[in-house]
Amino acid sequence: MLQTNYIRENKTLILERYKKRNFDGEAIIDQILKLDDERKATQHKLDAQLAEGNRLAKEIGQLFKAGKQDAANMIKEQTKALKESGSALKELQNKIAADLLDLLYQLPNVPNEIVPPGKSEDDNETIFEEGSIPVLHEKAMPHWELTKKYNLIDFELGVKITGAGFPIYRGKGARLQRALISFFLDQAVENGYEEIIPPLMVNEASAYGTGQLPDKEGQMYYMPKDDLYMIPTGEVPITNIYRDVILKEKDFPIKNTGYTPCFRREAGSYGSDVRGLNRLHQFDKVEIIQIEHPDKSYQTLDTMVEHVKALLNKLELPYRVLKLCGGDLGFTAALTFDLEVYSTAQEKWLEVSSVSNFESFQANRLKCRYKNSKGKTQLAHTLNGSALALPRIMAALLENNQTEDGIKIPKALIPYTGFDMIK
């Protein structure tokens, strides 16, 4: 969420940057500034009435001491009228504040200056590629056939128990999944991240804090009886650890990692892109999150991208790094890099990670602040990335490493799986 002072001081810049998102926010911004003026005017009236009430209270006390009860009682009637007027002003102020907040929630983050313009994922910029695309044998299969052949994942049984998008991993498929989770967590811990096991459900305040509400309400599973949401990503509960927290400069950087199942409704998803593991309602992911000093957040973003690249190198997967254009940029992000692996059997790129800097956008919602060296309270910057999301990693590993004799396991994973081949 943007701060009203920032909007007022940088309106022209914000509107220019919003063009990268193909978003016209001028009408909303004008309403915000108008409401902010009304809020200030109302506050000024309240302050004036409070000062007048304090003056009258002193005068009443002096009149009673002087034995002038009639005069004191007359002034007391004035204070009653002031209180009634003050109550009305407070109600108006609360309404203005609520309306202002609703409008602020409608504004996306301001894209960083290096975000390329564009309308869709077709306009994203490829900035790095690594690895060679393997050549498969003639009888190579997509992962949904491989998992059936080797009894690794049962999609049909998942439909029976729950529904589409809830697969069952079994045997070596389950062990490979567990191996990937442990490998990703160990790599994060070795790089200084503290491991967190968070709740898998969050309250409304947490969902607003990281920007899932009100922007992505339709994507989350909601339990109305308990007023709780199943998490769409570990980013939500882990980042909310720092909601309503005031940090010190020496606390930076704060580095957390966590494995969680993730739950997404994915309403309207259909077609070949959702086959097998490509798009699920429940999937596993290891997340990396940093709370950082504003002066260092973009340097930190680069190190987080490098962390994910190192994971993909160790998994021996061909991958590329994309800088997202404005039209494909998430609502809360100022700058995002996507990392995609190549699925040889499907002959397409699969997104496996998004690494984003939200600058102070989430921190303003969260009230995640720090005191600088001069004792002034300022907003921190928040960042997060998938390191990594498992379904498409699993799909690419199975497809790219298949041979006529079975599926080879990358060297980095063998200590975790306990086997080097799926036959």
N, C-alpha and C positions, 0 to 999 in steps of 0.2 A: 504494500500500500504506500502510495506517495504521500509525503507530508505537504500540508496546505501551504506552508511558507515556501517550500521548494517549488511548488506549482506556481505560486504568485511571482516568484523571482525568476523563473525559467520557462514561462509559458511558451515563448517563441521556440526555444530549443526543443521542448517536449513535443510540440505539435509537428515540428520538422522531423524529429526522430520517429514519431508515430507513423509517418508516411511509409517507413520501412515495414511496418506491420500492416499497412493498408487499413489503418484505423483512423477515423476522423473523430478526435476527442474534443473538438473545440466547444461544442454545445455543452457537454458535460463539465468541462473545465470552467466555462463561464458561469454555469449554475453553482459550481463549487465555490468560486470566488465571491459570487453574490451572497450565498449562504454564509460564507465565512465573514463577510462584512456585517451581515445581520447578527451573527453570533457575537462579534466584537461590540456592536452597538448595544445589544441586549445586555452583555456583560458590563458595559459602561454604565447603563441605567441601574443595574443591580448594585454595582459598587457605589454609585451615587446615593441610592436609597439606603444602603447599609451605613454609609457615612452619616446621612441625615438621621437615621434611626439612632445611631450612637450619640449624636449631638443632642437629640431630643431626650434620650434616656438620662444624660447628664443634667439637662435642664430640669427634668421632672424631679430628680433627686434633690437639686438645689432648692426648688420650690417647696417640696415637702419639708426640708430642713428649715425653711423660712416661714413655715406655717401657712403657706398659700395653697391649701389643698384644692380649692375650686379651680385655680389656674392650672395646677398640676394635672387634675383630672381632664381638663379640656385638651391639654397636650397629649394625654394618654389616648384620647380618641383619634388624634392624628396618627399616632403610632400604629393603631389598629388598621387604619386605612393603608398605611405604608406596608404593613405585613401582608394584607390582602393583595395589594398591587405587586409586592415582591413574589408572592406565591404564583401569581399569574405569569410573571416574567420568567420564573424558574421553569414552569411548565413549557413556556414558549422556547426557552433555551434548550430544554431536553429534546423537544421536537426538532429544533434546528440541528442539534448535534446528531440525532438519529438519521435525519434526512441527509446530512452532510456525509455521514459514514456510509450510507447506502450508495451515494454517488462515488465516493472514493473507492469503494469495492469494485466499481465498474471499470476503473482505469487500470489497464495492464501496466507492467513495468516499462520503463523507458529503455529501448534497445541501446546497447553500447555503440559508440561511433563506428566500430569496425564491423558491425552486423551488416551483411549485404542485403540490399533490397530484394524483394521477390515475393511471389504469391503462394508458392507451394514447395514441397520437398524437391521438386524438379529444379528449383533455383538454388538449392544448397551448394556450397562450394567444397569440392574435394581438396583438402590441403596436404594430405599425406597418404601414402599407400605402402604396404609392407607385405612381403611374402608372395610366393608363387601359387597360382591356382593349380591344384593337382589334376592329373589326367586319370580318369577312372576307367575300370574295365567295362566291357560291353554290357554286362548284366547288372551294372550299378543301379541302386534303388534309392528313392527318397526315404527320409527317416521313418515316415509312418509305415512303410513296408518293412524296413530293417528291424524296427522295434517289434513288429509282429513275428518276423522270421526267427529272431533270436530271443523272443519272449522277455523283452526288456520293459516295455510299457504297454499297458492294456487300456486303450481308449474306450472300447465298447463296455468294459466292466465299469469304468468310471461313469459312463452314461447311465448304466443300470443303478448304481448306488446314489449318484447325485444328479448328473446331467452332463450335457456337452461342455467341454472345457475344464473338466476335472479328472485328469488322467490318473491311473494307478501305476506307479513304478514298482517293479518287482525284480528279484534276483540280482543279476549283475547291473541291470538298469538302475535299481535302487542304490546299489553300492557305488556306481559311477556318479550318481547325483550327490550322494553324501560326500564322496571324495572331492568333487568340485567345490562344495560348500566349505569343507575343511581347508582345502588349498587356498581359496580366496580369503578366508578369514586369517589364516596363518600369514599370508603375504601382507595383508593389511597391518596386522599386529607387528610384524617385522619392520614395517615402515612407520611405526610410532602411533598407530591408531589404537585407542582403547576399545576393547570389545564390549558391546552392550547387548543384552537380551531384553527387548522392550515388550510392552503389551501389544497384542494383535488387534485390539479395539481401542478407539479413541473417542473422546467426547467432542461436542460441537466446537468448544473453544480451541481445541487442538487442531481441528480441521480448518477453522478460520485462520489460525496462526500461520500455517504453511501455505495457505492459498487454495486448498482443495474446495473449500466453501468460500463464496457461493459459485465459483466458476465450474467445478467438476462434480457437482452434487449427483448428477445422473450416472456417474461412473462408479459410485461407491455403494456397497451393500449397507443398508441402514436397518437398524433394529429399533422400531418406534417404541416398543414397550420399555426399553432401557435407555433410549435416546443416545445410542452409541453407533459408531461406524466401524466396519471392518477396514483395516488399513489398506490403501492401494499401494503403499510402498513404505519401507522402513524409515524413509526420510521424515514421515509425519511424526511418529512418536519420539524418535531420537532428537530431532531438532527442537521439539517442544519441551525437552528437558530444560532448555534455556529460556523458556517463556517467563516473563516477569522477573528476570534475573539481571542484576547489575554486576558486570565483571570488572576486573582490573586489567590494565594494559599488559601486565606481566603474565596474565592467563593465556594470552594468545601465543600460538594457535591452539585451539581446542580441536582435537582430532578423535572422532568416534567412528567405529564400524559396527555393523550388526547384520546377522542373518535373520530374515523373516520370510514366512510365506506372505504373499501379496494377493489381494482379492480385488478384482475389477469386473464390473458388469459387462463392459465392452458392448453396450447396446448398439444394435445395428450392424455388428460385424458379420460378414458373410463372404463367401467366395473362396477362391483357391488360397488366398493369403492367410486363411485361418485354419488350414488343414494341419493335422498333427499338432506339433508343439509351437507352431508359428504364432498363435494367439490363444491364450488361455484365460479362464476366469480365476483360477488359482495357480500360482507359480511361485518358485523360490528365487530369492535374490539376496546378494550381499551388497550392502550399501556403504559408501564412505561419505562422511559428513565433516565439514570444518566450519568453525566459527572463527572469524579472522578480523584483524584490524583492517579498516578500510584502505589504508595505504598499501597493504600487501595482498589484497584479495585476488588480483589478477595474476600475480606471480604464483600464488597458491593454486589458482585454476590450472595453470600450465603444469604444475607438479602433479596434480590429480589426473590430468590427461595422460601424463607420462606413466603414472602408476598403472592405469588401465592398459596402455600400450604394452607395458612389460608383461602383464598377465597374458595377453594374447600372443605375444612372442613366445612365452614359455609353453603355451598350449599348441604352438606350431600351426596357428591358423592364419590364413591370408586375411588381411583386414585393411580398412581405410578409415580416415578421420575426416568428418565433414564439419564445416562451420555452417550452422543453420541460418537461413535467410530470415528476414523479418516475418514473412508470412507463415513460416513453420516454427517460429519461436514460441515456447510455452508462455502462458499468461504471466507467470511470476518471474521469468528469467530475463536477465539483461544480456547475457551471452551464453550460448550453448554449443558444445561440440558433441556430435554423435559419433560413435564408433560402430562400424558394421563389419561383420565377417562374411566371407563369400561361401555360399552353399553350392557346391559343385553339382550335386544331384538335382537341385532345383534351378540351378543356373541363375541365381540372383543374390543380391546383397541383403543381409538380415541385420537389423539394428540390435545390438546387444548392450549398449551403454549410452546414456546421456550424462554429460558432465556440465554442470551449470553454475554460474555465479549469479546470485539474486541481488547482489549489493545489499542495500538496506531495506529492500521491499518487504521481505519476510520479517526482518528484524523489527520494522515499524509495527507490523501486526502483532508480533510476539512480545513487543516491549523488551527486546533483548539488547541491553545497553552496556556501556562500559564507561568508567571514569578515566579521562585522559590525565596527562601529567600535571595539568593545571587544575584538576578537580572538576572539570566540566563533564557533564553526562552527555554521551553521544551514542548513536546507533552503531551496532556492530554490522559486519557483513556475514552472510551465510552462503555456503556452497555445498553441493552434494553431487554424487555420481554413482552410477551402478558399477559395481566392481566384483562380480558381474551379475547380470540377469541370466538365469540358467537355461530356460527352455531352448532358445535359439543357439546358445553355445552347445548344448547337448545335441541339437539337430545337426549343426555343422561338424562337430566331432565325429558323429556316427557316419555322416554322409561322406566327408572328405577322407576319412581314414579307412573306409571299407576296401577290402581286397577280396579276391576269390576264396581265400582261406578264412576270412573273418574280419573283425574290426580291430585295428591296432589302437592301443592306448598310448597317448603322448608320454614321454619319459618323465615329465614333471609330476604326472598323476599316478604312476605305478606304485610309489610308496604309500599312496592313499588308497588305491583300489585293491592292492594285493594281487593283481593279475595284469598281464601285458597284452592280452588278446581276448576278444569275445568271439567264441566259436559256436 
